[in-house]
Amino acid sequence: MPHNNLRILVVDNEYLIALDAECILRDAINCDVTITARSACSEKLRAERFDIVLLDIGDTTDGLVKEIEAALAAGSHLIFSATNDDFANGVPGFPDIRVLLKPYGEEALTSAIAGCVTLA
């Protein structure tokens, strides 16, 4: 499923997890992937345009409102990644944003991205 012009931002404080997501996405769908820490997310979204943002929320969205609003304001599709099983069916306050529970595999990640691409 090649999407040469698709730009994805992976936001995760766990560098190796972000790097793994980057490798999966580049190999599976041939897209442009940038990785960054949560602390640099808002700045990265102001500087560049991304079609999809995969944002790690960990156990809670507390303290991430600025990043969430920046991604949505930039017109990016947003996908949450989380370690909290309570978010398996969605995150309170953000019912329309898909959640990938960690650890996620290649199929789950590429399926979530493909879902965003079909929405575009």
Buried (B, 14 or more C-beta within 10 A) or exposed (E): EEBEEBBBBBBBEBEEBBBBBBEBBEEBBEBBBBBBBBEEBBEBBEEEEBBBBBBBBBEEBEEBEEBBEBBBEBEBBBBBBBEBEEBEEBBEEBEEBBBBBBEBEBEBBBEBBBEBBEEE
